[in-house]
Amino acid sequence: MYFLLLLLGLTGAAIAHHSVNERAASTYWYQSIKHDGLGSSKTYVVYRNVKDYGAKGDAITDDSAAIQKAINTVDGSSTAIRSGAGLTGQPAVVYFPPGTYLLNSGLKNIMGTVMMGDPTSRPILKAGAGFKDNILLIGQQGAGGLDTFFHEIKNLVLDSTAVPPAKSILLLQFSVSQACQLSNVMFNMPIGATGHIGVQTAGQVMPLLMNDLQFFGGAVGYSAVALQLQLKNWYFKNVDTAIKVGDTLTQVTGQGLRFEGCRIGLDATSGGSGHFSLIDSTATNTSTVVSAAASTSMQGSMVLENVIVDSSTVKIAETTVLTGSVQPGSTWIRGNIYSGDSSTATPNYSNGTKITTSRPMALVNGTGHYYTVAPPTYEEYDISNVINVKDVASYKVAGDGQIDDTESLQAIINAAAGKQVLFFPHGTYILTDTLFIPPGSRLIGEAWSTFSAYGSKFKDPKNLRAMIKIGNPGDVGVAQMTDFLFTTSDFLPGAVLVEINMAGDKPGNVSGFNCHFLITGASTASCKTPAACTTARLCAHFTASSSAYWENSWATGQSGGSATPGAAGGFLIEAVNGTWILGLGTEHHDLYQLNINNAKNVFLGLEQGESPYWQGSGNTVVNPAPWTNALLPSDPDFDWCAASDVQCRMALYQKISGSSNINLYGGAFWNFRSGPMQTICSSDCQTNAVLYENNTQMYSYGISTINDKNLVMESGVRGNSHAITVTQAANSGDPLAGFPQDKPAICAGYFRQS
């Protein structure tokens, strides 16, 4: 898919059903800290407190116009409106202090905007009794789609309890794609309401993760249509239908969902949905935890694992097929199943069967659930313990996309480690050498504060150098990064944007939240040969000594529709002590999108991948070129392909080699365009999607592809080398709405237990 080139800058709270009349005064540091982020001009205002724009938050005054003004305004002195797409240089944080903000008309967000409330006392956006629209908040620019990036909504309560229960009202339309966040938001609706819906995603959208949400009352909690998505730690109470799946949803992982007092937990009766994995979830006083349509193909495939219920049932076409819980140690699968031991590509289709499975002890808590962590807000810190990195007298930090900030930032980070939280106002911080993040570090950005690599030290593809280096091997402790963007300001084939070496002393203490990689290099006009266009070596490297938790991350390795090479690889995982990755999007990297190499104990909640546009039909630079002379031992060399077979030599979405105790719950791998002319694919634009080599105790659920001839190729099965074990033809379903030429193929389960 095409995406807009964004260089922002210059180039679980606990569940509580709060009363709307009881809001505490704010002590949150973010409201008090100095906000001096840089935008498109010296007068541009990044941070906007809605009360500075006339909002009252008194539950009486209509605050609709004031809040929309805070979203729209270019700067503090003019009445100009931010550009329609909220593009380069026009990010904004629209901040809500505690209070109840009455709305008589709906709001609309703009691209590049963070709508953020005080997490210590979440503000309420409350539809009035006379609310005149049908949507309380349109959470994205335009109607939504594949180019809808960089929208963020967190720490808010959306409330429709004053609206008549039969009126049709949607609290949040969130039709977005990657690099977006919906986190720590409550949706409060009347119990028994027939027309109220909490969240809806619609159209051709690719969100990665929505996390730590709560739903009370209403007809539907979440109305879901999307190409891929992970839902983490959602709570539904007294909602008629918690989740209603549309007929064009392709790949979803639901982790840590709690259904309480609902009629239906998951309604997948529309019949055209792809794959849904429901794990680590519970249902109490809920009649039906899952209701699905009849199917004899990959459509409507499903995985249930560690789903604990009281008396709930699973129904297919109104026939009960499962009663009671799916306890740890087993997995219930519906769809095409491959044991990984077969030498043929013939699946075993099941309408619902249990298999014996395992989870690595290193990845689970005392109840057998995979560890999850809420994104930190550092609300426990007083303002005196939070430092604005641009407000340290001893060290000048510019964040202007021009001045080298490496030395000053290193000194500030070293001094703050283990003592203070570091706040990075929005801007672009140029780094000409490695920035080391020592144990004890807590870094938080603002509207995707950007670290950008530049200079000769990152040029050598045979001598890789990290831009951000998190700890040294053997280090144990805390190193957290939240709300950042990593990029390059030059063609830097030796750059590893983030290298993680240290381990957390508990899961989540070494972590990245809502951190994205947008590798752009410089002007494509300076590309004279393919090798000159290589922009970076890797987005992220989790080394063998690391143990880290990474949540909601988009890593794209190519500039928009560029017909030239970009970055060699997306994420390289070589850790052995526990790695958790939730909501990962890796796109357009030359060799692979995700590489798990000689690793152990890896949990992957969802991976979305997409091929580089420049590869494929008509391409004259075939993999592993232009990286042939600088391959790492972990890199694929594509020696299983004929030398001139451009479709076989396209980047792998996922390569897993020599690894054990690997548990994967969603793979959404797409190929829409191919070759230098970016021809729209009709079918089989790419030969192979996934390569598995010599792995043990590996479980992969919901492998989804579009326009890939083979889903899985495996080596090491009884001596086989690069055998095709899962084909599109054996797993193909109906055409995808909006892409009528494309037929998704979905394998429900592929596992190797020995």
Residue, then its C-alpha position, 0 to 999 in steps of 0.5 A: m500500500y502507498f503511505l504518506l511520507l511523514l516526518l513529524g517535526l522539521t524535515g491500563a489504568a485500573i478498571a473503574h466506573h467513575s461517576v461523571n460528577e466526581r473528578a479529582a484535581s490534576t497533579y499529573w506532571y505532563q500538564s505542568i512541564k514546559h512544552d517547547g516542542l517544534g513544529s512548522s514555524k516558531t509560532y506553531v503550537v504543538y501542545r494545546n490544553v483545551k481549556d486555553y481554547g475556551a473549553k470548560g469541562d464543567a458538564i454544563t457548557d457545550d465544549s464542542a467548538a472549543i475542543q475542535k478549535a484546539i484540534n484545528t488551529v495552526d498556532g496560538s495567534s492565528t485562526a488558520i486551520r491545520s492542513g487537511a492531513g496534518l502533515t509534516g511540521q504540524p503535529a499536535v497534542v490536544y490535552f484534556p485536564p480532568g473534567t466532564y466536557l459536554l458535547n452537543s455535536g461531534l468532534k473530528n481528529i486530524m492526522g498527526t494529532v494526539m488526543m490525550g487526557d490526564p491518566t490520574s483522573r480520566p476526563i469525560l467527553k459526554a454526549g448531551a441529551g440533545f446530541k445532534d450527530n451520529i458519531l461522538l468522535i471521528g478519530q481519524q482524518g478523512a473516511g479512513g483507509l490504508d494511508t491513515f496514519f499517526h492518530e492517537i487517543k488515550n486516557l479518556v472516557l467517552d460517554s453516551t449515557a445521556v443519549p436516548p438508548a434507541k438513538s443510533i450513536l457511535l462513540l468512536q470511529f477509528s478507521v486507521s492504519q499503522a502508527c496509531q494508538l487507542s489506549n486506556v479509553m473507557f466507553n460508557m453507554p446505557i445498559g440495554a441501549t439498542g443503538h449505541i456502539g462503542v468503537q467501529t473500524a470500517g473500510q480498508v484499514m490496517p490498525l495494529l493494536m488497540n489496548d487496555l480499553q473498557f466498555f460498559g453497556g450498549a448494544v455493541g462494544y466493538s464493531a470490527v472490520a480490518l485487515q489485521l489487528q490485536l486487541k489487548n486487555w479489553y473489559f466488557k460489562n453488560v454489553d449486549t454483543a461485546i465484539k461483532v466481526g464484519d465480513t471483511l475482517t481478515q486477521v485478529t488476535g484477542q488477548g486478555l478479553r474479559f466478558e462479563g454479563c454479556r449476551i455474546g462475547l464474540d459474534a462472528t456469524s457474518g460468515g466472511s471473516g478470516h481468522f480470530s485467535l482468542i487467548d488468555s480470556t474469560a467469560t462470566n454470566t455470558s450466554t455465548v462466548v463465541s458465535a460463528a457461521a458455518s464454514t468448510s474453508m479457511q473463512g471463519s477459522m479460529v483458535l481458542e487457548n486459555v479461555i476460561v468460562d463459567s457456563s458459556t458455550v461456543k456455537i457454530a450456526e447456532t449449534t453448540v460445539l464446545t462447552g466449558s473452558v479451554q484450559p492451559g495445555s490445550t488449544w481448540i482450533r477451527g480451520n486448516i491445521y498442519s502438524g509440521d511433520s507431514s511431507t505433503a501440503t494437504p491440510n487437515y480441516s477441522n470444524g473444531t478440535k483440541i490439540t495438546t500445546s505448550r507455553p514456555m514458562a519464561l513467557v507466562n505469569g503465575t496463572g499461565h497467561y502471557y505477560t502483558v504490560a500497560p504503557p507507562t504514563y509515569e503518573e506516579y512521578d512528581i513534576s520535580n522528577v521529570i526533566n524536559v531534555k531541552d530545559v537542562a541549563s548545562y547541555k544545549v539540546a535543539g531538537d530542530g532536525q539540524i543541530d547534532d544533539t548526540e553529546s548533550l543527550q548522552a550526558i543528560i541520559n547518563a545523569a538521569a538514569g535511575k533518578q528521573v523520567l526524561f521528557f522529549p518535547h516534539g522535534t527531530y533529534i539528530l544523532t551522529d553516533t550511538l546514543f546509549i540508554p543505560p539501566g534505569s532509563r525512562l524516556i517518553g516522547e511527545a507526538w512521536s518525538t523523532f531520533s534521526a541518524y545522520g553521518s559517516k559512522f552509520k555508512d558501512p554495511k559491513n560494520l554495523r552501528a546502532m543509533i539507539k543502543i539499549g544496555n550492554p550484554g549482561d545489563v539487567g534493569v529498567a529501560q523504557m521508551t514511549d511515543f518515539l519515531f526512529t528514522t534516518s536523515d541520509f542513506l545509511p546502510g550500516a545503521v541499526l536504528v535500535e539495538i536491545n542488549m539488556a534484560g528487564d528484571k521483570p517483563g516490561n521493564v525493558s520495553g518500547f511502547n508506541c514506537h515506530f520506524l520510518i526509514t526515509g533516507a534522503s532525496t531519491a534523486s540522489c540514488k544513482t544505483p540501487a546500492a546507493c539507495t540503501t537507507a538502513r541495515l535493520c530497524a531493531h535487533f533484539t540480541a541474544s542477551s536481551s529480554a524485552y517487551w515491545e508493543n504497537s510498533w510500525a517499521t517501514g523500510q521504504s519511502g512511500g512508493s519508491a521503486t528503489p531498495g530501502a532497509a535490509g531487514g525489519f526486526l531481528i530477534e535472537a533473544v533467548n530469555g523471553t521476548w514479547i511482541l504485540g501489534l507489530g507491522t513490518e513493511h517493505h524491507d529488502l530481505y525480510q520483515l521479521n527474522i527469529n534466529n537461534a532464539k528461544n521463548v518468543f511470544l508474538g501477538l500479531e505481525q503484519g507484513e508487506s513486500p517491498y514495492w520495488q521487488g517482483s515483476g520487471n525488477t532487475v535487482v534480485n535478492p540478496a542484491p544489493w546486500t550480497n556482499a554484506l549479508l549477516p549469518s542470519d540473513p536469507d540468501f535465497d539460494w533455493c531460488a533460480a538466479s533470475d526468479v524475481q518472484c521467488r527472490m522477494a523478501l520473506y515476511q517471516k523467517i524462523s530458524g534454529s529456534s525453540n519455544i516460539n508461539l505466534y498468534g497472527g501473521a497478516f502478510w500482504n502483497f498488493r503491488s509488484g515491481p518498479m512499475q508497481t503493477i497491481c497484483s492479480s494473483d501470486c505476485q510472490t512465491n513464498a511468504v514464510l520460511y521455517e528451518n529446524n525449529t522445535q516447540m513452535y506454534s504458529y496460528g492464523i498465517s494469512t496471505i494475499n497474492d502469495k503462492n506458498l504460505v509456508m516453506e520448511s527445511g529440516v523436516r526429515g531432512n527436507s530442504h525448502a519443502i512447500t508445506v502450506t499452499q495458497a491453493a489449499n487455503s484460499g478463500d473469498p475475494l477481499a472486499g475493496f480488493p476484488q482481485d485478491k483472495p486471502a489464504i489463511c492457515a488456522g494452525y501450523f505447529r512443530q512440537s519436536 
